[in-house]
Each structure stands twice: as C-alpha cells, then as structure tokens.
Amino acid sequence: MESIVARVYAKINLSLAVTGKRGNLHTLDMIVCPYRGFYDEAEFTPRKDMKNIALGDVQAEFCAFKPSLFAEFFNRKLKIISEKFGVGGIINVKKGVPLGAGLGGSSASVVAALKAVKGYVKSIGGSAEADDGFLLSLGSDVPCMLYGGACRVQGVGERVSPLDCDVPEDICVRIAEGGSDTAKCYALFDENDKGQYAALPIADSVYGALQFLRNDLTVSAVKLNPKIAELISSMKNEFEYVVMSGSGSAVIGIDKKGYE
C-alpha cells in the first residue's frame, strides 16, 4: 500500500500563564502559534499483516537527540494510536523539531504520526474522529499542534480557541545550549510560586501576548539553565519583543514593526 506523509511544524508560546493545577497537571492559559523554522514529518506505511504500529527509521536533523529515549516515548504513543484506529504498519520519522526547547519537540512527531494514520483511515472509509480525551492521552500540546494555527490554549490543553489573526512572520527563534527539563521546571515553579503571577494580565490575543510578554516559567527555567537568561538579554538588544517559549530553552524575538 502507498505510504502517507504528514508534516507538523514546531509550536511557540507567545504567552504562558500558569493558572492552577488539576490533579498532577498544571492548568495554563497560553497564546500559541506555529513556527515554520522547524518541522517533523511522519511517513506511515500500512501493513495488513501487522496488528500494531511500529517505529521504523528515525532521521534526526539536530545534535541534541537521544534515540533510545525518544524511541521508548514514541512507541508508547504509537501503541495508543494503533489501539484507537485498529491499524498496523510502520512509521518512519524525520525529526527536525528540537527536544527540550519548549517548541513541542516530543508532540510534533506524535501529531505527525497521528495525522498520517488519520489520513490513511479516512482513505479506506473509516472514522478518523478523535475526542479531547484521546488527544490529551498523547500529550497536552497535541490538540493545539493538531489544529496547527494561532490559538489560545486553556486548561490542560483541551480548550483550543482559534485566533483570527496573522501569525508574525518575522519571528526569530534561538535555543540556549543545555536545553530545559520540563518536569523539573514545573517542579521548581511549584516550590517558588508565591502567588506573584495571580494579578498579572492574561493575553487573549497575539497582540496582547506581545504587549505583556508573560511566561510564568521563565524564572524557573533560568535557574535550571542560566544560559537562557544570557540569551534573553542578548536578544533584547536586537528585538522589541522577547519571550521564552514553553518551559525553555528556546527564546523568541520579534520586531515591533507591524505590531504597534
């Protein structure tokens, strides 16, 4: 059977507010948009002689990549997708979105695989519908990255509200050496949160995000990786709008022109 290829771009957080916790998960209010400088591609080749989806070849386009850890994580997600749609086959991945950068590096491959499998299921007349519970079982960034446009994301990732606006085209993304551990970043945030963010304004648009430049995880990420602070400082000499993406270590710079 013919293979189906799907591409998913990196995501960037123009704003990130931590609004509380739901069980062990943090609830967030974010402005998210795609960044076309990095992308993952998944090629799904269906196999009728296979009951599950297996990871085949992985081509990584960057150095900070741990194949064994990625394969373990990705195979768990492929099992969920396989069980949902009842198909088997091989997924080959071209990995271009960096991991540990706050750009959706893990979710990009998962969403690309999901899109490819959904495309195949539709082509054979099956139902490719997927509810929020299923999408969140694959990752909190999965719903917004599957949507693929500028959006406001709330809750634990389940509330995705499309934004009718132009995505900034003059975005510069740079990544601080050393990356950032998301779990450690949130744990440090919990240790140091004194309610200092509660009164800050929450963006509901791209324009608002650029005005507030809010990312509640910045202090924690900088403590874990001081090079993020150095990168933020240097980029403020070049760009009007500078903010960290996600839990780091990517930093976004945008010129003021067109967003005044």
C-alpha positions in Angstrom: 0.0 0.0 0.0 1.1 3.6 -0.6 2.6 5.5 2.3 1.1 8.6 3.7 3.3 11.5 4.8 2.3 14.2 7.2 4.2 17.3 8.4 3.8 19.2 11.7 5.6 22.5 12.5 7.1 23.5 15.8 4.9 25.5 18.2 5.9 28.6 20.0 4.4 30.1 23.1 3.9 33.9 22.8 2.4 33.9 26.2 2.2 31.3 29.0 0.3 31.8 32.3 0.1 29.1 34.9 -3.5 29.4 36.3 -3.6 26.4 38.7 -3.5 22.7 39.0 -5.8 19.8 38.1 -4.7 16.7 39.8 -1.0 16.4 39.0 -1.3 18.6 35.9 -0.9 22.4 35.7 -3.6 24.4 34.1 -2.4 27.0 31.6 -3.6 29.9 29.6 -1.4 30.4 26.5 -1.2 32.0 23.1 0.4 29.5 20.7 1.3 29.7 17.1 3.2 27.5 14.6 6.9 28.2 13.8 7.9 27.0 10.3 11.6 27.1 11.0 11.4 23.5 12.4 9.2 20.6 11.5 8.7 16.9 11.9 7.5 14.5 9.2 6.0 11.1 9.7 5.6 8.5 6.9 3.0 5.8 7.6 3.1 2.6 5.6 0.1 0.5 6.4 0.6 -3.3 6.7 -2.3 -5.7 6.9 0.0 -8.4 8.4 0.7 -6.2 11.4 -1.7 -5.5 14.3 0.2 -2.6 15.7 2.1 0.4 14.5 5.9 0.1 14.9 8.6 2.8 14.8 10.9 2.3 11.8 13.7 4.7 10.9 14.3 8.0 12.6 16.3 10.7 10.9 17.3 13.5 13.3 18.4 16.8 11.9 20.0 18.2 15.1 22.6 17.1 17.5 20.8 17.2 20.9 18.9 13.9 20.3 18.7 10.7 22.4 17.4 8.0 20.1 16.7 5.4 22.8 14.7 7.7 25.0 12.8 9.1 22.0 12.0 5.6 20.7 10.7 4.5 24.1 8.4 7.5 24.4 7.3 7.4 20.8 6.4 3.7 20.8 4.1 4.2 23.8 2.2 6.9 21.8 2.1 4.7 18.7 0.5 1.9 20.7 -2.3 4.3 21.8 -2.8 5.4 18.2 -2.8 1.8 16.9 -5.4 0.7 19.5 -7.6 3.7 18.7 -7.8 3.2 15.0 -7.2 -0.6 14.8 -4.5 -0.4 12.1 -0.9 -1.7 11.8 2.1 -0.6 9.9 5.5 1.2 10.0 6.1 4.9 10.9 9.3 6.5 9.7 10.2 9.9 11.2 12.2 12.8 10.0 12.8 14.7 13.2 13.5 18.4 12.9 11.9 20.0 16.0 14.5 20.0 18.8 13.7 18.3 22.1 13.9 20.2 25.4 13.4 23.6 23.8 9.8 24.4 24.6 8.9 24.0 20.9 6.7 20.9 21.1 9.6 18.6 20.1 8.0 15.5 21.5 4.5 16.2 20.4 5.5 17.2 16.9 6.4 13.6 16.0 3.3 12.3 17.7 1.0 14.7 15.9 2.7 14.0 12.5 2.2 10.2 13.1 -1.4 10.8 14.1 -2.2 12.9 11.0 -0.7 10.3 8.8 -2.7 7.5 10.4 -5.9 9.5 10.3 -5.2 10.2 6.6 -5.0 6.5 5.9 -8.1 5.6 7.9 -10.1 8.2 6.0 -8.8 6.9 2.7 -10.2 3.5 3.4 -13.6 4.9 4.6 -13.0 4.5 8.3 -13.8 7.0 11.1 -10.8 9.2 12.0 -12.6 11.2 14.7 -10.6 11.7 17.9 -12.0 13.3 21.1 -10.2 15.5 23.6 -9.6 12.7 26.0 -7.8 10.7 23.3 -5.7 13.6 22.1 -4.7 14.5 25.7 -3.6 10.9 26.2 -1.0 11.6 23.6 0.2 14.9 25.2 -1.0 18.3 26.3 0.4 20.0 23.2 -1.3 17.6 20.9 -4.7 19.3 20.4 -3.2 22.7 19.6 -0.5 21.3 17.3 -3.0 19.2 15.5 -5.0 22.4 14.9 -1.8 24.0 13.5 -2.7 27.7 13.6 -2.6 30.6 16.0 -4.8 29.8 19.0 -5.5 30.4 22.7 -5.0 27.2 24.7 -6.5 26.8 28.2 -6.9 24.1 30.8 -4.5 21.2 30.5 -4.5 21.7 26.7 -8.1 20.6 25.9 -9.5 24.1 25.2 -8.2 25.3 21.9 -9.7 28.6 20.6 -8.6 29.6 17.1 -7.4 33.2 16.7 -8.4 35.1 13.7 -5.2 36.9 13.1 -2.0 36.9 11.2 0.9 34.9 12.7 4.0 37.1 12.9 6.3 36.3 10.0 9.4 38.0 11.4 9.9 35.6 14.2 13.4 34.7 15.3 13.9 31.6 17.5 17.2 30.8 19.2 17.9 28.0 21.6 20.1 28.2 24.7 22.7 25.5 24.9 21.8 22.9 27.5 18.1 22.7 26.9 15.4 22.6 29.7 13.8 19.8 31.5 10.0 20.4 31.5 9.2 18.3 34.6 12.0 19.9 36.7 10.9 23.4 35.5 7.3 22.9 36.7 8.5 21.3 40.0 10.7 24.4 40.6 7.8 26.7 39.8 5.7 24.9 42.4 8.4 25.3 45.0 8.8 29.1 44.4 5.3 30.2 43.5 4.2 32.8 46.0 1.1 33.9 44.1 3.1 36.7 42.4 1.6 35.9 39.0 -2.0 35.9 40.0 -2.6 39.6 39.4 -0.8 39.8 36.1 -2.8 40.3 32.9 -3.5 37.2 30.7 -3.3 37.6 27.0 -6.3 36.6 24.9 -4.7 37.6 21.5 -1.4 37.7 19.7 -1.3 41.4 20.2 -1.9 41.1 23.9 0.8 38.4 24.2 3.3 40.8 22.6 2.3 43.6 25.0 2.5 41.5 28.2 5.5 39.2 27.3 4.4 36.8 30.0 5.9 33.4 30.6 5.5 32.3 34.3 8.1 29.5 33.8 10.9 31.9 32.9 12.4 32.3 36.4 12.4 28.5 37.0 13.9 27.7 33.6 16.7 30.3 34.1 17.5 28.8 37.5 17.9 25.4 35.8 19.8 26.8 32.8 21.4 30.3 33.3 22.2 30.4 29.6 18.6 31.1 28.9 18.9 34.4 30.8 22.0 35.3 28.8 20.2 34.6 25.5 17.2 36.7 26.6 19.5 39.6 27.5 21.4 39.5 24.2 18.2 39.2 22.1 16.7 42.3 23.8 19.4 44.3 22.1 18.0 43.2 18.7 14.3 42.8 19.1 11.4 44.7 20.6 9.5 41.7 21.8 11.5 38.9 23.5 9.9 36.0 25.5 10.8 32.4 26.3 8.8 29.6 24.7 7.2 27.0 26.8 9.5 25.7 29.6 12.5 26.8 27.5 15.2 26.8 26.3 14.1 28.5 23.1 13.7 32.3 23.2 11.6 34.2 20.7 12.4 37.6 19.2 10.0 39.7 17.1 10.5 43.1 15.7 8.0 45.8 16.8 7.1 46.9 13.2 3.5 45.9 12.4 2.5 45.2 16.0 2.3 48.7 17.4 
